[in-house]
Amino acid sequence: MEDTVLLQLNNISVVYSEVIQILKGISLAVQERQIVCLLGSNGAGKTTTLRAVSGLLRSENGKVTEGTIEFEGRPIQNAAPESITRLGIIQVLEGREPFKNLTVEENLRVGTAARGKRYFRQDLELVYHYFPAVRARRKALAGYCSGGELQMLAIGRALIARPRLLLLDEPSLGLAPLLVNEIFEIIKRINEEQGTTIVLVEQNANMALRVAHYGYVMETGKIVLEGEAGELKQNPDVKEFYLGIADVGTFKTYKEIKTYRRRKRWL
């Protein structure tokens, strides 16, 4: 039986401060129980896309000016973030800022705001199951945690809300490679074991495509390429521009890539 579409973006455009256009006709679909990744360089519009879905554009004076965003067939574009959260759409923001003067476990309790405290102990054990490092630090003040521990805490706090759609913004940012591997393996397990649908924004294209089912490549506010994750990993443009590998298998830095070639091909 084919999975149903949980989230659909239909030709949306986003403008900040009624002047600055960031997204220009974005369309994408997220199948239920899948991991979908959004790839692209800084400024491509990946985070804005997540904020359009979660309703957080409001806090930055942004607005979906054209098109629709549908969650289970229901239009949610420009809805209040608290109403979107109640639908089960939870975003883990880039930056991992905790409540520094609260303990790790008290930070996790914040996740009950979207769901109530009835099942907190049960949900807490689920978080500790996936993140033993968080259990070990549960009584420590969050302000003294490492970057990796804070990323685990941020994802754990989102899990407490039992999301139907989990939006992850740059979970690898600033982390050591071993930690990145660990966190992405846990993201994959959460998807497989809990059936959580995930949209993953990530600059580490190799890691994202390792765990994702489907991917979209963004450039300057547009979708320029999409496909199954395995197909994107083999695409020569993705290899060259996002994995740093040329057709002949040699490593290339971004500075060695000719920008005009990309613009001619995709834009």
Kinemage of the C-alpha trace (Angstrom):
@kinemage 1
@onewidth
@group {chain A} dominant
@subgroup {mainchain}
@vectorlist {calphas} color= white
{ca met a 1} P 0.000 0.000 0.000
{ca glu a 2} L 1.402 3.363 -1.063
{ca asp a 3} L 2.135 5.927 1.632
{ca thr a 4} L -0.083 8.990 1.646
{ca val a 5} L 1.156 12.557 1.253
{ca leu a 6} L 1.330 14.154 4.701
{ca leu a 7} L 2.679 17.566 3.667
{ca gln a 8} L 2.298 19.354 0.350
{ca leu a 9} L 3.728 22.721 -0.672
{ca asn a 10} L 2.034 24.064 -3.794
{ca asn a 11} L 3.963 26.773 -5.635
{ca ile a 12} L 4.580 28.890 -2.518
{ca ser a 13} L 6.366 32.219 -2.448
{ca val a 14} L 7.614 33.862 0.751
{ca val a 15} L 8.297 37.562 1.249
{ca tyr a 16} L 9.896 39.243 4.276
{ca ser a 17} L 8.903 42.761 5.326
{ca glu a 18} L 6.628 42.970 2.257
{ca val a 19} L 9.708 43.574 0.107
{ca ile a 20} L 12.314 40.796 0.162
{ca gln a 21} L 11.310 37.654 -1.720
{ca ile a 22} L 13.077 34.519 -0.468
{ca leu a 23} L 11.072 31.609 -1.890
{ca lys a 24} L 9.958 31.716 -5.514
{ca gly a 25} L 7.342 29.103 -6.383
{ca ile a 26} L 8.428 26.153 -4.219
{ca ser a 27} L 6.525 22.894 -4.666
{ca leu a 28} L 7.330 19.684 -2.812
{ca ala a 29} L 5.613 16.688 -1.233
{ca val a 30} L 6.441 14.699 1.898
{ca gln a 31} L 5.157 11.146 2.091
{ca glu a 32} L 4.027 9.837 5.454
{ca arg a 33} L 6.683 7.839 7.375
{ca gln a 34} L 9.518 9.061 5.126
{ca ile a 35} L 12.603 11.219 5.655
{ca val a 36} L 12.801 14.008 3.083
{ca cys a 37} L 15.902 16.196 2.939
{ca leu a 38} L 16.325 19.731 1.631
{ca leu a 39} L 19.834 20.376 0.364
{ca gly a 40} L 21.520 23.579 -0.695
{ca ser a 41} L 24.067 26.190 0.278
{ca asn a 42} L 23.556 29.058 2.726
{ca gly a 43} L 20.866 31.436 1.503
{ca ala a 44} L 19.146 28.854 -0.683
{ca gly a 45} L 15.887 29.151 1.273
{ca lys a 46} L 15.941 25.865 3.191
{ca thr a 47} L 15.294 27.295 6.658
{ca thr a 48} L 12.659 29.677 5.287
{ca thr a 49} L 10.851 26.665 3.847
{ca leu a 50} L 10.752 25.020 7.287
{ca arg a 51} L 9.576 28.238 8.920
{ca ala a 52} L 6.807 28.577 6.348
{ca val a 53} L 5.565 25.113 7.350
{ca ser a 54} L 5.863 25.637 11.124
{ca gly a 55} L 4.381 29.146 11.137
{ca leu a 56} L 7.548 30.774 12.453
{ca leu a 57} L 7.736 33.264 9.584
{ca arg a 58} L 5.539 35.552 11.670
{ca ser a 59} L 8.285 36.196 14.194
{ca glu a 60} L 10.521 37.510 11.400
{ca asn a 61} L 7.870 39.560 9.588
{ca gly a 62} L 7.627 36.959 6.833
{ca lys a 63} L 4.557 35.716 4.982
{ca val a 64} L 3.510 33.163 2.394
{ca thr a 65} L 2.234 35.483 -0.331
{ca glu a 66} L 1.348 32.921 -3.005
{ca gly a 67} L 0.498 29.233 -3.103
{ca thr a 68} L -0.700 26.879 -0.368
{ca ile a 69} L 0.790 24.612 2.302
{ca glu a 70} L -1.371 21.580 3.084
{ca phe a 71} L -1.015 19.215 6.036
{ca glu a 72} L -3.225 16.154 5.598
{ca gly a 73} L -5.079 18.140 2.946
{ca arg a 74} L -5.748 21.073 5.300
{ca pro a 75} L -4.348 24.507 4.309
{ca ile a 76} L -2.029 25.844 7.032
{ca gln a 77} L -0.097 28.650 5.307
{ca asn a 78} L 0.244 31.713 7.550
{ca ala a 79} L -1.552 29.979 10.437
{ca ala a 80} L -0.452 30.786 13.989
{ca pro a 81} L 2.519 28.635 15.094
{ca glu a 82} L 0.670 27.371 18.173
{ca ser a 83} L -2.178 26.013 16.040
{ca ile a 84} L 0.320 24.334 13.711
{ca thr a 85} L 2.089 22.792 16.719
{ca arg a 86} L -1.226 21.352 17.932
{ca leu a 87} L -1.516 19.524 14.599
{ca gly a 88} L 1.706 17.675 15.479
{ca ile a 89} L 4.205 19.701 13.427
{ca ile a 90} L 7.279 20.302 15.596
{ca gln a 91} L 10.414 22.174 14.474
{ca val a 92} L 13.871 21.784 16.012
{ca leu a 93} L 15.526 25.116 15.354
{ca glu a 94} L 19.091 25.642 14.229
{ca gly a 95} L 21.285 26.736 17.126
{ca arg a 96} L 20.000 24.361 19.846
{ca glu a 97} L 19.405 27.127 22.418
{ca pro a 98} L 18.144 25.545 25.673
{ca phe a 99} L 16.774 27.148 28.822
{ca lys a 100} L 20.249 27.423 30.321
{ca asn a 101} L 19.186 27.808 33.942
{ca leu a 102} L 16.979 24.696 33.853
{ca thr a 103} L 18.226 21.137 34.120
{ca val a 104} L 18.231 18.853 31.100
{ca glu a 105} L 15.154 17.029 32.388
{ca glu a 106} L 13.342 20.296 33.070
{ca asn a 107} L 14.093 21.337 29.499
{ca leu a 108} L 12.555 18.094 28.280
{ca arg a 109} L 9.428 18.829 30.301
{ca val a 110} L 8.944 21.930 28.131
{ca gly a 111} L 8.036 19.537 25.321
{ca thr a 112} L 4.806 18.656 27.148
{ca ala a 113} L 3.414 22.105 26.327
{ca ala a 114} L 2.207 20.773 22.973
{ca arg a 115} L 0.741 17.540 24.343
{ca gly a 116} L 0.082 17.705 28.082
{ca lys a 117} L 1.914 16.041 30.983
{ca arg a 118} L -0.104 12.837 31.227
{ca tyr a 119} L 2.426 10.639 29.436
{ca phe a 120} L 5.567 12.576 30.352
{ca arg a 121} L 7.311 9.720 32.205
{ca gln a 122} L 6.629 7.305 29.365
{ca asp a 123} L 7.831 9.806 26.787
{ca leu a 124} L 10.880 10.620 28.905
{ca glu a 125} L 11.931 6.978 28.839
{ca leu a 126} L 11.581 7.015 25.055
{ca val a 127} L 13.979 9.988 24.853
{ca tyr a 128} L 16.445 8.293 27.188
{ca his a 129} L 16.194 5.124 25.087
{ca tyr a 130} L 17.423 6.992 22.008
{ca phe a 131} L 19.787 9.349 23.833
{ca pro a 132} L 21.593 7.638 26.752
{ca ala a 133} L 23.899 10.669 26.946
{ca val a 134} L 20.885 12.828 27.799
{ca arg a 135} L 19.894 10.440 30.595
{ca ala a 136} L 23.413 10.681 32.020
{ca arg a 137} L 23.159 14.498 32.094
{ca arg a 138} L 19.509 14.764 33.154
{ca lys a 139} L 20.249 16.568 36.440
{ca ala a 140} L 22.853 18.922 34.972
{ca leu a 141} L 22.068 22.508 34.006
{ca ala a 142} L 21.539 22.676 30.260
{ca gly a 143} L 23.879 25.672 30.042
{ca tyr a 144} L 26.810 23.393 30.847
{ca cys a 145} L 26.084 20.784 28.171
{ca ser a 146} L 28.245 20.254 25.079
{ca gly a 147} L 27.050 20.978 21.567
{ca gly a 148} L 26.314 17.330 20.906
{ca glu a 149} L 24.374 16.960 24.148
{ca leu a 150} L 22.357 20.070 23.324
{ca gln a 151} L 21.465 18.721 19.892
{ca met a 152} L 20.295 15.471 21.473
{ca leu a 153} L 18.330 17.480 24.043
{ca ala a 154} L 16.676 19.561 21.322
{ca ile a 155} L 15.568 16.493 19.364
{ca gly a 156} L 14.516 14.772 22.594
{ca arg a 157} L 12.376 17.756 23.589
{ca ala a 158} L 10.649 17.536 20.200
{ca leu a 159} L 10.026 13.800 20.691
{ca ile a 160} L 8.266 14.520 23.997
{ca ala a 161} L 5.593 16.266 21.890
{ca arg a 162} L 5.134 13.052 19.841
{ca pro a 163} L 5.375 14.838 16.474
{ca arg a 164} L 3.515 13.635 13.410
{ca leu a 165} L 5.929 15.747 11.346
{ca leu a 166} L 9.388 16.572 12.708
{ca leu a 167} L 11.289 19.458 11.095
{ca leu a 168} L 15.047 19.350 11.729
{ca asp a 169} L 17.157 22.383 10.820
{ca glu a 170} L 20.894 21.659 10.378
{ca pro a 171} L 21.311 19.000 13.114
{ca ser a 172} L 24.979 18.501 12.157
{ca leu a 173} L 25.925 22.177 12.537
{ca gly a 174} L 29.156 22.618 14.508
{ca leu a 175} L 29.423 18.996 15.614
{ca ala a 176} L 32.378 16.604 15.350
{ca pro a 177} L 32.061 13.886 12.658
{ca leu a 178} L 31.612 11.044 15.167
{ca leu a 179} L 28.733 12.878 16.831
{ca val a 180} L 27.179 13.666 13.464
{ca asn a 181} L 27.214 9.963 12.586
{ca glu a 182} L 25.624 9.067 15.908
{ca ile a 183} L 22.864 11.663 15.673
{ca phe a 184} L 21.966 10.774 12.098
{ca glu a 185} L 21.782 7.080 12.972
{ca ile a 186} L 19.366 7.970 15.782
{ca ile a 187} L 17.288 10.104 13.390
{ca lys a 188} L 17.057 7.102 11.073
{ca arg a 189} L 16.007 4.833 13.959
{ca ile a 190} L 13.326 7.271 15.122
{ca asn a 191} L 11.866 7.277 11.621
{ca glu a 192} L 11.951 3.491 11.302
{ca glu a 193} L 10.859 2.554 14.825
{ca gln a 194} L 8.382 5.346 15.619
{ca gly a 195} L 7.132 5.953 12.084
{ca thr a 196} L 7.860 9.675 12.475
{ca thr a 197} L 7.810 11.657 9.243
{ca ile a 198} L 10.863 13.926 9.061
{ca val a 199} L 11.882 16.894 6.925
{ca leu a 200} L 15.614 17.402 7.255
{ca val a 201} L 17.400 20.618 6.262
{ca glu a 202} L 21.113 19.924 5.983
{ca gln a 203} L 24.278 21.193 4.304
{ca asn a 204} L 26.023 17.858 4.896
{ca ala a 205} L 24.547 16.353 1.740
{ca asn a 206} L 26.376 13.045 2.037
{ca met a 207} L 25.003 12.375 5.513
{ca ala a 208} L 21.499 13.600 4.677
{ca leu a 209} L 21.228 11.411 1.586
{ca arg a 210} L 22.432 8.429 3.612
{ca val a 211} L 19.337 8.487 5.837
{ca ala a 212} L 16.721 10.149 3.581
{ca his a 213} L 14.253 8.459 1.251
{ca tyr a 214} L 13.781 11.462 -1.027
{ca gly a 215} L 15.546 14.771 -1.539
{ca tyr a 216} L 15.160 18.249 -2.994
{ca val a 217} L 18.023 20.556 -3.981
{ca met a 218} L 17.418 24.280 -3.535
{ca glu a 219} L 19.210 27.235 -5.094
{ca thr a 220} L 18.258 30.915 -4.602
{ca gly a 221} L 14.747 30.180 -3.396
{ca lys a 222} L 13.856 27.573 -6.009
{ca ile a 223} L 13.811 23.789 -6.292
{ca val a 224} L 16.337 22.930 -8.998
{ca leu a 225} L 16.533 19.158 -8.618
{ca glu a 226} L 14.650 16.358 -6.861
{ca gly a 227} L 14.621 12.581 -6.709
{ca glu a 228} L 15.044 9.426 -4.660
{ca ala a 229} L 18.010 9.753 -2.293
{ca gly a 230} L 19.956 6.985 -4.030
{ca glu a 231} L 19.465 8.646 -7.406
{ca leu a 232} L 20.582 12.040 -6.115
{ca lys a 233} L 23.775 10.525 -4.685
{ca gln a 234} L 24.640 9.311 -8.170
{ca asn a 235} L 23.628 12.512 -9.960
{ca pro a 236} L 26.775 14.142 -11.430
{ca asp a 237} L 25.652 17.666 -10.471
{ca val a 238} L 24.965 16.673 -6.863
{ca lys a 239} L 28.307 14.859 -6.740
{ca glu a 240} L 30.146 17.911 -7.986
{ca phe a 241} L 28.336 20.746 -6.240
{ca tyr a 242} L 27.256 19.154 -2.950
{ca leu a 243} L 29.378 16.046 -2.396
{ca gly a 244} L 32.598 17.602 -3.742
{ca ile a 245} L 33.275 14.753 -6.185
{ca ala a 246} L 33.808 15.235 -9.897
{ca asp a 247} L 32.813 12.650 -12.519
{ca val a 248} L 36.305 11.182 -12.543
{ca gly a 249} L 36.131 10.580 -8.780
{ca thr a 250} L 38.547 13.315 -7.744
{ca phe a 251} L 37.791 15.623 -4.851
{ca lys a 252} L 37.003 19.223 -5.732
{ca thr a 253} L 36.560 22.225 -3.498
{ca tyr a 254} L 33.675 24.622 -4.025
{ca lys a 255} L 36.132 27.286 -5.190
{ca glu a 256} L 37.190 25.033 -8.045
{ca ile a 257} L 33.626 24.697 -9.315
{ca lys a 258} L 32.652 27.165 -12.009
{ca thr a 259} L 29.526 28.970 -10.885
{ca tyr a 260} L 28.464 29.930 -14.394
{ca arg a 261} L 28.175 26.248 -15.334
{ca arg a 262} L 25.705 25.621 -12.515
{ca arg a 263} L 23.641 28.694 -13.385
{ca lys a 264} L 23.551 27.760 -17.069
{ca arg a 265} L 22.381 24.243 -16.291
{ca trp a 266} L 19.862 24.858 -13.520
{ca leu a 267} L 18.751 28.477 -13.664
